[in-house]
Amino acid sequence: MEIADESAQHAGHAGAKGGGGHYQLIIVSQQFAGKPTVARHRMVYDALHDMMREQIHALSIKAFAPDEI
């Protein structure tokens, strides 16, 4: 898993004013094997549910199964 905080690139953006950051996530997990992109993203959003309300304003997700990298 790799997370990049891109919040500084969005300074002054309406969402950034509320305190939520902008992040890019690259994640590799066997749990993603055989699942389409939408299902993979939903799994990540479900895991971050509470954080998505206040701490995270925007999240770019690249989710892969191990055999895809």
C-alpha positions in Angstrom: 0.0 0.0 0.0 1.2 3.5 -0.9 -0.5 6.7 0.1 0.4 10.1 -1.2 -1.0 13.3 0.4 -1.8 15.7 -2.4 -3.6 18.2 -0.2 -1.1 21.0 -0.9 -2.0 20.9 -4.6 -5.6 21.7 -3.7 -5.0 24.6 -1.2 -7.9 27.0 -1.4 -10.3 24.4 -2.8 -13.7 24.4 -1.1 -13.3 20.9 0.2 -9.8 21.5 1.6 -11.2 24.4 3.6 -13.3 21.9 5.6 -10.1 20.1 6.7 -10.5 17.1 4.5 -7.3 16.0 2.7 -6.8 14.9 -0.9 -5.0 11.6 -1.2 -3.8 9.1 -3.8 -3.9 5.4 -2.8 -2.2 2.5 -4.5 -3.2 -0.8 -2.9 -2.5 -4.4 -3.7 -4.5 -7.2 -2.1 -5.5 -10.7 -2.8 -9.0 -9.6 -1.7 -9.3 -7.7 -5.1 -8.7 -10.8 -7.2 -11.6 -11.5 -9.6 -13.4 -8.3 -8.6 -14.2 -5.4 -11.0 -12.8 -1.9 -10.3 -16.1 -0.6 -8.8 -16.2 -3.4 -6.3 -12.6 -2.8 -5.3 -13.2 0.9 -4.8 -16.3 0.1 -2.7 -14.2 -2.2 -0.5 -11.7 0.6 0.1 -14.5 3.2 0.8 -16.2 0.8 3.2 -12.9 0.3 5.1 -12.4 4.1 5.3 -16.1 4.9 5.9 -15.6 7.0 9.1 -12.6 8.9 7.7 -14.4 9.7 4.4 -16.8 11.9 6.4 -14.3 14.5 7.7 -10.7 13.5 7.2 -10.7 12.7 3.5 -12.2 15.0 1.0 -10.9 13.3 -2.2 -9.4 9.9 -2.7 -7.9 8.6 -5.9 -7.7 4.8 -5.8 -5.6 2.3 -7.8 -6.5 -1.1 -6.5 -4.8 -4.3 -7.9 -4.7 -8.0 -7.2 -1.1 -9.3 -6.7 -1.0 -10.9 -10.2 -1.8 -7.6 -11.8 1.3 -5.8 -10.9 
